Amino acid sequence: MVVDSTGYRIPYWLTKMGAAEAEQVALAVQEGRLSDGPISRDFESNIAHALDVPFATAVPSGSAGLLLALLAVGVQPGDEVIVPAATWIATANAAHILGAKVVLADTLRDRPLIDPAAVLNLITSKTKAVIAVHLGGRAAPVADLMEIAEQKGIYVIEDACQALFSKNEDGFLGTLGHIGCFSLSVSKLINTGQGGVVVTGDEEIHNHMSRIKLNGVTSDGVTEVYHGPGFNFKYSDLKAAIGLVQLSSVADKVQRVTDVYRTYRDRLQFCETVSVCPINLEAGELPLWTEVEAKDVPKVQKFLLDNQVETRRFHTSLNHAPHLEQVGRKFPNSEQHANSILILPSGPSQPLSNVERTCDLINAI
Ligand SMILES: Cc1ncc(COP(=O)(O)O)c(C=O)c1O
């Protein structure tokens, strides 16, 4: 057994903050910029520019962003929203808490991404939207879904919470459907503690979201005008100050997560215990974290943990969530992904020496 004699434990995720972030936060505090103000606007326009999309709105989290997107397209109780069975449950919860029925679709066999053929079979007169989730930076088939959406008169929302700055041949993921949602939580490429961004190319949708974000109210300083239901989806300039610094070094972060993936791929290429899940680097997919497939995931995970290496299991298929009321339905591909995928130590600050040590351990199993 290979044991690190220093007792150092390799974290499953590593991202760092530094003096530059602290300096900008201190400046924001000194200037009294605590709420959703000019620094947030600056952050939104920088993100929109970087993603080459007309409109971006900063929100408290990726989950809040999904909720805002569904509100903006008018999802109501009784509507149906199609969601892949393989995703973080926030995707489904956003539709569920609006009173919509979450209809789960199985994923493709070879990649944990929503299957357009399954979506087509699930559309009814009540379907309002389908959410394409770009898990781990993989590009879900948005072009196919947009074609279906056009025929059927529904919306495509992209859950790109795990895919900021990931691309396919059509452009940045999150900018290809009607609305795209990103997360800025700790285990993401850009980390502002908690946070999210919602983007769209549709000015009307953007204006609608901007109003919902402010409780559905606009004011000229004299009179408040009520436009409809809304909520407080405001961001904070303190977080935007961090986000702006993180955004300025995004090229380094992209480089590191790509290097992490390449190191795993190269060093595990002859390994019989695991195989690295394919990511299309040439098309611009960004492996936010590196995942491997294994026949005996619990065994690999335990061996690594016994040797001071943390890993994460893949998302449990959503048919196991009783509140979504899909327990009796079968999702063989999503179940297969949940049982066979393991997430290895990754992140924009993960030292490559940690990755190499993890590979040595896996190769020694
Ligand atoms: C696929 C997916 N959707 C939604 C979310 C929700 O984002 P947040 O944690 O910022 O609310 C996450 C967060 O990790 C996610 O991975």
The ligand as an SDF file (V2000), in Angstrom:
LIG
                    3D

 16 16  0  0  0  0  0  0  0  0999 V2000
  -25.8530   20.7610  -12.7640 C   0  0  0  0  0  0  0  0  0  0  0  0
  -26.0760   21.7560  -11.6800 C   0  0  0  0  0  0  0  0  0  0  0  0
  -27.2180   22.4760  -11.6730 N   0  0  0  0  0  0  0  0  0  0  0  0
  -27.4580   23.3920  -10.7420 C   0  0  0  0  0  0  0  0  0  0  0  0
  -26.5650   23.6470   -9.7230 C   0  0  0  0  0  0  0  0  0  0  0  0
  -26.9130   24.6610   -8.6780 C   0  0  0  0  0  0  0  0  0  0  0  0
  -25.9370   25.6510   -8.5480 O   0  0  0  0  0  0  0  0  0  0  0  0
  -25.7450   26.3840   -7.1200 P   0  0  0  0  0  0  0  0  0  0  0  0
  -25.0710   25.4020   -6.2240 O   0  0  0  0  0  0  0  0  0  0  0  0
  -24.8820   27.5570   -7.4450 O   0  0  0  0  0  0  0  0  0  0  0  0
  -27.0860   26.7440   -6.6440 O   0  0  0  0  0  0  0  0  0  0  0  0
  -25.3760   22.9360   -9.6730 C   0  0  0  0  0  0  0  0  0  0  0  0
  -24.4010   23.1690   -8.6160 C   0  0  0  0  0  0  0  0  0  0  0  0
  -23.4180   22.5260   -8.4800 O   0  0  0  0  0  0  0  0  0  0  0  0
  -25.1270   21.9510  -10.6640 C   0  0  0  0  0  0  0  0  0  0  0  0
  -24.0170   21.2270  -10.6470 O   0  0  0  0  0  0  0  0  0  0  0  0
  1  2  1  0
  2  3  1  0
  2 15  2  0
  3  4  2  0
  4  5  1  0
  5  6  1  0
  5 12  2  0
  6  7  1  0
  7  8  1  0
  8  9  2  0
  8 10  1  0
  8 11  1  0
 12 13  1  0
 12 15  1  0
 13 14  2  0
 15 16  1  0
M  END
$$$$
